Amino acid sequence: MTVAACILAASPDSALQEVDGTPNVRRLVDLAWAGGALPVIVVAADPDGAIAAALAGAPVVLGAPAAIDLGPAGQMARAIDLARSEVDATDAALLWPAGMGWLDAETITSLIEAHGTDRETLLRAAFRGVPGWPILVPVGHLPALRSLSPDLVPQAIADALAAAVPSRTVELGDPGIVLGLDTPRDALPPFEAPPEPPAGHRHEWGALVAASPDEAPEPPTIRG
């Protein structure tokens, strides 16, 4: 079972915003890696190479966006295509807007584990009953994603896709699922243990993000 993390930055500014002293996109890649996602994909415009520089040394593929007229759904499909070209065995992808920067690595782990017992179902992470991000999309549902209107915003895409294919929400107790970087860290509600384990056992919630690799920095893989 291989589940990719597909991080989608609407602009260079959203990718490079400093969060806890680290460029947002680098922090998200580290979170995805710590949570067990593989491969990790970032789709973002990078006109001056600043995003590639921020990702130096990280285990990530940086891809150019799809054509703008394909809309947000097209960017999501582009990210999944990149994941499948990187690891042919990729069978699902976590779609993750870069603005949802408070997400905990344990949420990634829990969604991957839940997918392991429910391989054909779209999974929506939820906090206090409200679905948010990321969503885990089995690659078999890629045609349904491609069929969505390019005019839909990301939340509407998640709602429409969940209505079109088998789906369920997974309550995970992570406020970062629904509250993005426009909410100050000190205004976030506390983590809450979910009412039942997402895949049969509990983790320690709010796990620290793994440290960046100690190896000498290398440029990220870049796909045009």
Secondary structure as UniProt FT lines:
FT   STRAND          3..8
FT   HELIX           12..16
FT   STRAND          18..19
FT   TURN            20..21
FT   STRAND          22..23
FT   HELIX           24..35
FT   STRAND          40..43
FT   TURN            47..48
FT   HELIX           50..54
FT   TURN            55..57
FT   STRAND          61..63
FT   HELIX           68..70
FT   HELIX           71..86
FT   TURN            88..89
FT   STRAND          92..97
FT   TURN            98..99
FT   TURN            101..102
FT   HELIX           105..116
FT   TURN            119..120
FT   STRAND          122..127
FT   TURN            128..129
FT   STRAND          130..138
FT   HELIX           139..141
FT   HELIX           142..146
FT   TURN            150..151
FT   HELIX           154..164
FT   STRAND          167..171
FT   HELIX           175..177
FT   TURN            181..182
FT   HELIX           185..187
FT   TURN            198..199
FT   TURN            205..206
FT   STRAND          221..223
//
